Amino acid sequence: MHYRDHHPAHFHARYGEHEALVAIASGAVWGSLPPRVLLLVQEWRVLRLQELQADWERCECCETLEPIAPLE
């Protein structure tokens, strides 16, 4: 996430030379990730939805973000 970024609420996902923006609420994707990676990113997004939304709200206020655990 980037501080004071544009809406909708989203996060940036990078994998090698690939990069995509992923909407927190809907899972809409702008950009490109390999299919397997995108599945993992979407699984993580669903599991961490509340944490992602809370960090987005922190970003809007330029507050320190809380770490979000990866998939296990």
N, CA, C and O atoms as a printed pandas DataFrame, in Angstrom:
     atom_number atom_name residue_name chain_id  residue_number  x_coord  y_coord  z_coord
0              1         N          MET        A               1    0.842   -1.176    0.000
1              2        CA          MET        A               1    0.000    0.000    0.000
2              3         C          MET        A               1    0.883    1.233    0.000
3              4         O          MET        A               1    2.016    1.218    0.482
4              5         N          HIS        A               2    0.338    2.287   -0.548
5              6        CA          HIS        A               2    1.037    3.567   -0.583
6              7         C          HIS        A               2    0.172    4.596    0.140
7              8         O          HIS        A               2   -1.052    4.604    0.001
8              9         N          TYR        A               3    0.818    5.451    0.902
9             10        CA          TYR        A               3    0.093    6.478    1.631
10            11         C          TYR        A               3   -0.643    7.414    0.680
11            12         O          TYR        A               3   -0.110    7.837   -0.346
12            13         N          ARG        A               4   -1.894    7.726    1.056
13            14        CA          ARG        A               4   -2.754    8.640    0.303
14            15         C          ARG        A               4   -2.877    8.229   -1.168
15            16         O          ARG        A               4   -2.861    9.079   -2.058
16            17         N          ASP        A               5   -2.998    6.953   -1.410
17            18        CA          ASP        A               5   -3.166    6.407   -2.751
18            19         C          ASP        A               5   -4.604    6.614   -3.214
19            20         O          ASP        A               5   -5.473    6.958   -2.413
20            21         N          HIS        A               6   -4.851    6.408   -4.486
21            22        CA          HIS        A               6   -6.173    6.605   -5.082
22            23         C          HIS        A               6   -7.132    5.485   -4.692
23            24         O          HIS        A               6   -6.714    4.404   -4.277
24            25         N          HIS        A               7   -8.406    5.762   -4.831
25            26        CA          HIS        A               7   -9.451    4.760   -4.586
26            27         C          HIS        A               7   -9.707    3.992   -5.867
27            28         O          HIS        A               7   -9.380    4.494   -6.942
28            29         N          PRO        A               8  -10.276    2.799   -5.803
29            30        CA          PRO        A               8  -10.773    2.097   -4.631
30            31         C          PRO        A               8   -9.617    1.582   -3.766
31            32         O          PRO        A               8   -8.467    1.519   -4.201
32            33         N          ALA        A               9   -9.963    1.217   -2.525
33            34        CA          ALA        A               9   -8.961    0.664   -1.607
34            35         C          ALA        A               9   -8.321   -0.547   -2.264
35            36         O          ALA        A               9   -9.017   -1.449   -2.730
36            37         N          HIS        A              10   -6.986   -0.569   -2.300
37            38        CA          HIS        A              10   -6.281   -1.649   -2.989
38            39         C          HIS        A              10   -4.885   -1.827   -2.395
39            40         O          HIS        A              10   -4.417   -1.020   -1.592
40            41         N          PHE        A              11   -4.245   -2.904   -2.816
41            42        CA          PHE        A              11   -2.840   -3.115   -2.482
42            43         C          PHE        A              11   -2.098   -3.490   -3.757
43            44         O          PHE        A              11   -2.706   -3.886   -4.752
44            45         N          HIS        A              12   -0.787   -3.361   -3.714
45            46        CA          HIS        A              12    0.063   -3.678   -4.853
46            47         C          HIS        A              12    0.678   -5.051   -4.619
47            48         O          HIS        A              12    1.197   -5.329   -3.538
48            49         N          ALA        A              13    0.621   -5.901   -5.627
49            50        CA          ALA        A              13    1.222   -7.238   -5.545
50            51         C          ALA        A              13    2.283   -7.341   -6.639
51            52         O          ALA        A              13    2.023   -7.010   -7.796
52            53         N          ARG        A              14    3.465   -7.794   -6.272
53            54        CA          ARG        A              14    4.564   -7.949   -7.230
54            55         C          ARG        A              14    5.080   -9.375   -7.188
55            56         O          ARG        A              14    5.165  -10.000   -6.131
56            57         N          TYR        A              15    5.422   -9.873   -8.369
57            58        CA          TYR        A              15    6.018  -11.202   -8.479
58            59         C          TYR        A              15    6.953  -11.162   -9.680
59            60         O          TYR        A              15    6.505  -11.111  -10.825
60            61         N          GLY        A              16    8.248  -11.187   -9.409
61            62        CA          GLY        A              16    9.213  -11.068  -10.505
62            63         C          GLY        A              16    8.984   -9.767  -11.250
63            64         O          GLY        A              16    8.935   -8.697  -10.643
64            65         N          GLU        A              17    8.843   -9.860  -12.574
65            66        CA          GLU        A              17    8.611   -8.664  -13.389
66            67         C          GLU        A              17    7.126   -8.306  -13.489
67            68         O          GLU        A              17    6.769   -7.338  -14.160
68            69         N          HIS        A              18    6.275   -9.064  -12.840
69            70        CA          HIS        A              18    4.825   -8.841  -12.878
70            71         C          HIS        A              18    4.387   -7.961  -11.712
71            72         O          HIS        A              18    4.944   -8.026  -10.616
72            73         N          GLU        A              19    3.368   -7.132  -11.979
73            74        CA          GLU        A              19    2.803   -6.297  -10.919
74            75         C          GLU        A              19    1.322   -6.079  -11.191
75            76         O          GLU        A              19    0.897   -5.942  -12.338
76            77         N          ALA        A              20    0.553   -6.051  -10.120
77            78        CA          ALA        A              20   -0.884   -5.804  -10.243
78            79         C          ALA        A              20   -1.369   -5.038   -9.020
79            80         O          ALA        A              20   -0.781   -5.115   -7.941
80            81         N          LEU        A              21   -2.449   -4.302   -9.214
81            82        CA          LEU        A              21   -3.180   -3.687   -8.116
82            83         C          LEU        A              21   -4.395   -4.564   -7.875
83            84         O          LEU        A              21   -5.054   -4.985   -8.826
84            85         N          VAL        A              22   -4.698   -4.843   -6.619
85            86        CA          VAL        A              22   -5.820   -5.720   -6.270
86            87         C          VAL        A              22   -6.743   -4.961   -5.325
87            88         O          VAL        A              22   -6.322   -4.516   -4.257
88            89         N          ALA        A              23   -8.001   -4.818   -5.726
89            90        CA          ALA        A              23   -8.984   -4.143   -4.881
90            91         C          ALA        A              23   -9.252   -4.985   -3.638
91            92         O          ALA        A              23   -9.474   -6.192   -3.734
92            93         N          ILE        A              24   -9.231   -4.350   -2.486
93            94        CA          ILE        A              24   -9.394   -5.076   -1.231
94            95         C          ILE        A              24  -10.777   -5.705   -1.133
95            96         O          ILE        A              24  -10.887   -6.893   -0.830
96            97         N          ALA        A              25  -11.817   -4.952   -1.378
97            98        CA          ALA        A              25  -13.176   -5.459   -1.181
98            99         C          ALA        A              25  -13.615   -6.444   -2.258
99           100         O          ALA        A              25  -14.164   -7.499   -1.941
100          101         N          SER        A              26  -13.382   -6.118   -3.512
101          102        CA          SER        A              26  -13.922   -6.934   -4.611
102          103         C          SER        A              26  -12.952   -7.946   -5.184
103          104         O          SER        A              26  -13.372   -8.937   -5.781
104          105         N          GLY        A              27  -11.652   -7.711   -5.012
105          106        CA          GLY        A              27  -10.661   -8.588   -5.620
106          107         C          GLY        A              27  -10.387   -8.259   -7.075
107          108         O          GLY        A              27   -9.637   -8.980   -7.733
108          109         N          ALA        A              28  -10.982   -7.176   -7.601
109          110        CA          ALA        A              28  -10.704   -6.770   -8.979
110          111         C          ALA        A              28   -9.204   -6.553   -9.146
111          112         O          ALA        A              28   -8.528   -6.097   -8.223
112          113         N          VAL        A              29   -8.693   -6.881  -10.322
113          114        CA          VAL        A              29   -7.254   -6.821  -10.577
114          115         C          VAL        A              29   -6.976   -5.906  -11.760
115          116         O          VAL        A              29   -7.618   -6.009  -12.805
116          117         N          TRP        A              30   -6.007   -5.005  -11.583
117          118        CA          TRP        A              30   -5.484   -4.188  -12.665
118          119         C          TRP        A              30   -4.015   -4.532  -12.781
119          120         O          TRP        A              30   -3.251   -4.333  -11.836
120          121         N          GLY        A              31   -3.617   -5.038  -13.916
121          122        CA          GLY        A              31   -2.250   -5.462  -14.115
122          123         C          GLY        A              31   -2.216   -6.946  -14.400
123          124         O          GLY        A              31   -3.207   -7.536  -14.832
124          125         N          SER        A              32   -1.064   -7.542  -14.155
125          126        CA          SER        A              32   -0.883   -8.936  -14.542
126          127         C          SER        A              32   -0.019   -9.692  -13.537
127          128         O          SER        A              32    1.061   -9.239  -13.158
128          129         N          LEU        A              33   -0.508  -10.835  -13.120
129          130        CA          LEU        A              33    0.251  -11.795  -12.315
130          131         C          LEU        A              33    0.036  -13.167  -12.932
131          132         O          LEU        A              33   -1.017  -13.415  -13.520
132          133         N          PRO        A              34    1.008  -14.065  -12.815
133          134        CA          PRO        A              34    0.786  -15.434  -13.299
134          135         C          PRO        A              34   -0.439  -16.033  -12.599
135          136         O          PRO        A              34   -0.689  -15.723  -11.434
136          137         N          PRO        A              35   -1.201  -16.879  -13.287
137          138        CA          PRO        A              35   -2.451  -17.428  -12.731
138          139         C          PRO        A              35   -2.299  -18.044  -11.345
139          140         O          PRO        A              35   -3.120  -17.770  -10.471
140          141         N          ARG        A              36   -1.294  -18.855  -11.118
141          142        CA          ARG        A              36   -1.101  -19.502   -9.814
142          143         C          ARG        A              36   -0.848  -18.461   -8.719
143          144         O          ARG        A              36   -1.387  -18.561   -7.617
144          145         N          VAL        A              37   -0.032  -17.477   -9.034
145          146        CA          VAL        A              37    0.271  -16.407   -8.074
146          147         C          VAL        A              37   -0.992  -15.623   -7.757
147          148         O          VAL        A              37   -1.249  -15.304   -6.596
148          149         N          LEU        A              38   -1.782  -15.308   -8.775
149          150        CA          LEU        A              38   -3.019  -14.568   -8.557
150          151         C          LEU        A              38   -3.973  -15.341   -7.647
151          152         O          LEU        A              38   -4.633  -14.743   -6.797
152          153         N          LEU        A              39   -4.051  -16.648   -7.813
153          154        CA          LEU        A              39   -4.894  -17.459   -6.920
154          155         C          LEU        A              39   -4.440  -17.342   -5.469
155          156         O          LEU        A              39   -5.263  -17.214   -4.563
156          157         N          LEU        A              40   -3.132  -17.386   -5.257
157          158        CA          LEU        A              40   -2.597  -17.267   -3.897
158          159         C          LEU        A              40   -2.847  -15.875   -3.322
159          160         O          LEU        A              40   -3.194  -15.739   -2.149
160          161         N          VAL        A              41   -2.672  -14.851   -4.140
161          162        CA          VAL        A              41   -2.921  -13.477   -3.691
162          163         C          VAL        A              41   -4.390  -13.310   -3.308
163          164         O          VAL        A              41   -4.703  -12.695   -2.288
164          165         N          GLN        A              42   -5.284  -13.855   -4.120
165          166        CA          GLN        A              42   -6.716  -13.732   -3.820
166          167         C          GLN        A              42   -7.092  -14.508   -2.565
167          168         O          GLN        A              42   -7.919  -14.051   -1.776
168          169         N          GLU        A              43   -6.494  -15.673   -2.378
169          170        CA          GLU        A              43   -6.752  -16.445   -1.153
170          171         C          GLU        A              43   -6.317  -15.640    0.069
171          172         O          GLU        A              43   -7.045  -15.558    1.058
172          173         N          TRP        A              44   -5.125  -15.046   -0.006
173          174        CA          TRP        A              44   -4.607  -14.226    1.089
174          175         C          TRP        A              44   -5.513  -13.025    1.325
175          176         O          TRP        A              44   -5.811  -12.697    2.474
176          177         N          ARG        A              45   -5.957  -12.362    0.256
177          178        CA          ARG        A              45   -6.838  -11.195    0.379
178          179         C          ARG        A              45   -8.107  -11.539    1.154
179          180         O          ARG        A              45   -8.512  -10.797    2.049
180          181         N          VAL        A              46   -8.728  -12.657    0.810
181          182        CA          VAL        A              46   -9.966  -13.062    1.484
182          183         C          VAL        A              46   -9.711  -13.351    2.963
183          184         O          VAL        A              46  -10.493  -12.946    3.823
184          185         N          LEU        A              47   -8.624  -14.046    3.252
185          186        CA          LEU        A              47   -8.309  -14.384    4.649
186          187         C          LEU        A              47   -7.964  -13.150    5.485
187          188         O          LEU        A              47   -8.208  -13.140    6.692
188          189         N          ARG        A              48   -7.410  -12.129    4.873
189          190        CA          ARG        A              48   -6.906  -10.953    5.588
190          191         C          ARG        A              48   -7.706   -9.679    5.295
191          192         O          ARG        A              48   -7.206   -8.568    5.472
192          193         N          LEU        A              49   -8.941   -9.852    4.850
193          194        CA          LEU        A              49   -9.769   -8.732    4.410
194          195         C          LEU        A              49   -9.866   -7.614    5.449
195          196         O          LEU        A              49   -9.670   -6.446    5.114
196          197         N          GLN        A              50  -10.160   -7.950    6.681
197          198        CA          GLN        A              50  -10.312   -6.930    7.723
198          199         C          GLN        A              50   -8.988   -6.212    8.007
199          200         O          GLN        A              50   -8.961   -4.997    8.205
200          201         N          GLU        A              51   -7.903   -6.972    8.023
201          202        CA          GLU        A              51   -6.597   -6.363    8.268
202          203         C          GLU        A              51   -6.193   -5.436    7.128
203          204         O          GLU        A              51   -5.636   -4.363    7.359
204          205         N          LEU        A              52   -6.478   -5.856    5.894
205          206        CA          LEU        A              52   -6.173   -5.019    4.735
206          207         C          LEU        A              52   -6.970   -3.719    4.780
207          208         O          LEU        A              52   -6.429   -2.641    4.535
208          209         N          GLN        A              53   -8.247   -3.828    5.093
209          210        CA          GLN        A              53   -9.079   -2.628    5.167
210          211         C          GLN        A              53   -8.589   -1.691    6.269
211          212         O          GLN        A              53   -8.553   -0.474    6.083
212          213         N          ALA        A              54   -8.215   -2.254    7.407
213          214        CA          ALA        A              54   -7.708   -1.426    8.513
214          215         C          ALA        A              54   -6.409   -0.724    8.111
215          216         O          ALA        A              54   -6.220    0.450    8.430
216          217         N          ASP        A              55   -5.518   -1.426    7.418
217          218        CA          ASP        A              55   -4.274   -0.795    6.969
218          219         C          ASP        A              55   -4.553    0.274    5.914
219          220         O          ASP        A              55   -3.876    1.301    5.888
220          221         N          TRP        A              56   -5.540    0.049    5.044
221          222        CA          TRP        A              56   -5.898    1.080    4.063
222          223         C          TRP        A              56   -6.333    2.360    4.783
223          224         O          TRP        A              56   -5.945    3.464    4.400
224          225         N          GLU        A              57   -7.138    2.196    5.822
225          226        CA          GLU        A              57   -7.590    3.357    6.588
226          227         C          GLU        A              57   -6.416    4.055    7.266
227          228         O          GLU        A              57   -6.391    5.282    7.361
228          229         N          ARG        A              58   -5.441    3.273    7.738
229          230        CA          ARG        A              58   -4.234    3.867    8.325
230          231         C          ARG        A              58   -3.459    4.652    7.263
231          232         O          ARG        A              58   -2.951    5.739    7.538
232          233         N          CYS        A              59   -3.369    4.099    6.052
233          234        CA          CYS        A              59   -2.672    4.781    4.955
234          235         C          CYS        A              59   -3.298    6.140    4.673
235          236         O          CYS        A              59   -2.590    7.121    4.449
236          237         N          GLU        A              60   -4.609    6.195    4.684
237          238        CA          GLU        A              60   -5.297    7.450    4.394
238          239         C          GLU        A              60   -4.981    8.521    5.433
239          240         O          GLU        A              60   -5.051    9.715    5.142
240          241         N          CYS        A              61   -4.639    8.097    6.630
241          242        CA          CYS        A              61   -4.315    9.043    7.717
242          243         C          CYS        A              61   -2.808    9.164    7.934
243          244         O          CYS        A              61   -2.364    9.805    8.887
244          245         N          CYS        A              62   -2.024    8.549    7.051
245          246        CA          CYS        A              62   -0.550    8.549    7.156
246          247         C          CYS        A              62   -0.072    7.973    8.486
247          248         O          CYS        A              62    0.911    8.446    9.057
248          249         N          GLU        A              63   -0.765    6.962    8.968
249          250        CA          GLU        A              63   -0.377    6.271   10.199
250          251         C          GLU        A              63    0.480    5.056    9.851
251          252         O          GLU        A              63    0.499    4.604    8.706
252          253         N          THR        A              64    1.172    4.545   10.830
253          254        CA          THR        A              64    2.001    3.353   10.643
254          255         C          THR        A              64    1.135    2.145   10.369
255          256         O          THR        A              64    0.149    1.911   11.067
256          257         N          LEU        A              65    1.497    1.373    9.355
257          258        CA          LEU        A              65    0.747    0.174    9.004
258          259         C          LEU        A              65    1.083   -0.976    9.935
259          260         O          LEU        A              65    2.192   -1.059   10.461
260          261         N          GLU        A              66    0.127   -1.852   10.132
261          262        CA          GLU        A              66    0.348   -3.074   10.911
262          263         C          GLU        A              66    0.776   -4.182    9.946
263          264         O          GLU        A              66    0.203   -4.310    8.864
264          265         N          PRO        A              67    1.767   -4.976   10.322
265          266        CA          PRO        A              67    2.159   -6.095    9.465
266          267         C          PRO        A              67    0.989   -7.082    9.301
267          268         O          PRO        A              67    0.204   -7.294   10.224
268          269         N          ILE        A              68    0.897   -7.668    8.122
269          270        CA          ILE        A              68   -0.134   -8.667    7.840
270          271         C          ILE        A              68    0.578   -9.964    7.499
271          272         O          ILE        A              68    1.447  -10.000    6.628
272          273         N          ALA        A              69    0.201  -11.021    8.191
273          274        CA          ALA        A              69    0.860  -12.331    8.025
274          275         C          ALA        A              69    0.657  -12.877    6.610
275          276         O          ALA        A              69   -0.389  -12.661    5.998
276          277         N          PRO        A              70    1.662  -13.582    6.101
277          278        CA          PRO        A              70    1.525  -14.220    4.786
278          279         C          PRO        A              70    0.699  -15.496    4.893
279          280         O          PRO        A              70    0.321  -15.917    5.986
280          281         N          LEU        A              71    0.426  -16.103    3.744
281          282        CA          LEU        A              71   -0.211  -17.425    3.757
282          283         C          LEU        A              71    0.741  -18.429    4.381
283          284         O          LEU        A              71    1.959  -18.292    4.269
284          285         N          GLU        A              72    0.197  -19.418    5.025
285          286        CA          GLU        A              72    1.062  -20.457    5.625
286          287         C          GLU        A              72    0.984  -21.716    4.790
287          288         O          GLU        A              72    1.632  -22.712    5.113
